[in-house]
Each structure stands twice: as C-alpha cells, then as structure tokens.
Amino acid sequence: MVVTRDYQVIFFDAAQTLFHINGSVAEIYLQYAVRHGFRQTPTSLESIKQAFSRAFKDASPPVFALTEPAALKQSERLWWFDIVHNVFYRVGMFEKFDDFFEEVFQVFEDPKSWKLYPETEPVLRQLKAQGLELGIISNFDSRLFPVLRGLGIEQYFDTVTISSLSQAAKPAPKIFHLALDKHAVDPEDAVHVGDSLKEDVEGAAKAGLMSVLIDRSEVEVAPGIHRIRSLDQLQPLLARL
C-alpha cells in the first residue's frame, strides 16, 4: 500500500520499536551477576526488574556536554554504571560488581543480544522503495551503531540521531529538531514512531511532528492518539490520514 500523504521522512525509535532484547534486561543482569558472585534467591529476578525500572526512571537524561569520542563513551559508561549500581544497591551488592558491570555493559553492544521484530526489515524495505527518507531518533547511546550493523538494518537509515551525541534527549523538542535539520524538512513533513507515550508520542507532538505509538501489548491508555500494534500497520494508518 502506498502512503498517500506527502510525508518526506519517517523517524523511528530504536529499542522496543525496531528490535528488542533477547530475554529481558533483568534476566541478563541476573545471569551475569551470578557468574560474578551475586547470591541468587527465588525473588531475585523480580527484585532486579523492579529495581531497574525505578533506577532508570530516576536517572537524569543521557545528555552529555562532551563530544570527543573517547570521553563521550566514558560518559555513557559512567551513566550506565550509576544505574546498574543503583539496581544492585537495592537488591544486594557483591564483591566483583565492577567486573560484572564491564562484562554486562558489553553484552548490550553485541547484536546477538538483540532481535528484530519479524516485520521490521520488510517494512523498512517497503518504505525505502517508496522513496521515503528514514531516520532514527533514540535515547540509546553509541552502542546503537554496532547493533544496527549487526542486525542488518543500518543501510535503511539516512540518519541516526541519539541523545548522547545530540546534547538532548527525548521528549525534549531539541532532539527532534536536530533530526529534522539533517533532512532539511519541516516538522509537518515528518512522522515519528515509537513505543513510549511520553518520550516518543508526546515528545514528537510537542516538536510538531505527527506521532504514532506502537503498542504491541495494548497496555497504554491514551485515547485520541494514532496507535498501531506492529510496524506493518504503519503504512495503512498513514494512508488513512
């Protein structure tokens, strides 16, 4: 189906929109923590899940003033160190935590830790075949680039805009405007698709873009927004608008 509205650019969030973690963050943390001396209990997995959700929510936005690559990567690493340390401060610290963190931080840079949603690549291919420009706007850090390459979808995107390189993070309008500038288009000529009501839908709307929520589990309660359950519903939605 051909998109009838004259949108020029379709932006996507990355994790939980185009691809997802193999298993869960909590399962990976627990697996590697046990290897480094963490004492597992029957409630450890659920405790780590809840602690991570709280630590991630409480963290400051992943925005850094540094631009030199090595310094930026170190800032990203320290940002995540604080979050993961916060998690295990709540559920139980262990002696070899630093070694655990160094290993688990690399796990999330490994494309094997991630999996594309089944419809992702066919949809991207169809959109490109229609002549649309595609971009990513994500609060992921620079580990996103090897993940995109490893998953085989890097070639579909004309631009990738991430918070740690932009000195802005979703839902701030600035990161959306920076992405728009790369394509030299106005907000009304672009669509943003993502799984977060606050970061993706509300953020894009405040920046003037048409926003689409991908809600695979139908858990968000937000009437009056454009909602899809999978990416293959995107083109039919845009054709109706």
C-alpha positions, 0 to 999 in steps of 0.5 A: 500500500502506498502512503498517500500523504506527502510525508518526506521522512519517517523517524523511528525509535530504536529499542522496543520499536525496531528490535528488542532484547533477547530475554529481558534486561533483568534476566541478563543482569541476573545471569551475569551477576551470578557468574560474578558472585551475586547470591541468587534467591527465588525473588531475585529476578523480580527484585532486579526488574523492579529495581531497574525500572525505578533506577532508570526512571530516576536517572537524569537524561543521557545528555552529555556536554562532551563530544570527543569520542573517547570521553563521550563513551566514558560518559555513557559508561559512567551513566550506565554504571550509576544505574546498574549500581543503583539496581544492585544497591537495592537488591544486594551488592557483591564483591566483583560488581565492577567486573560484572558491570564491564562484562554486562555493559558489553553484552548490550553492544553485541547484536546477538543480544538483540532481535528484530521484530519479524516485520521490521526489515520488510517494512523498512524495505517497503518504505525505502522503495517508496522513496521515503527518507528514514531516520532514527531518533533514540535515547540509546547511546553509541552502542546503537551503531554496532547493533544496527550493523549487526542486525542488518538494518543500518543501510535503511537509515539516512540518519541516526540521531541519539541523545548522547551525541545530540546534547538532548534527549527525548521528549525534549523538542531539541532532539527532534529538531536536530533530526529534522535539520539533517533532512532539511524538512519541516516538522509537518513533513515528518512522522515519528514512531515509537513505543513510549507515550511520553518520550516518543508520542508526546515528545514528537507532538510537542516538536510538531511532528505527527506521532504514532505509538506502537503498542504491541501489548495494548497496555497504554491508555491514551485515547485520541492518539494514532496507535498501531500494534506492529510496524506493518500497520504503519503504512495503512494508518498513514494512508488513512490520514 
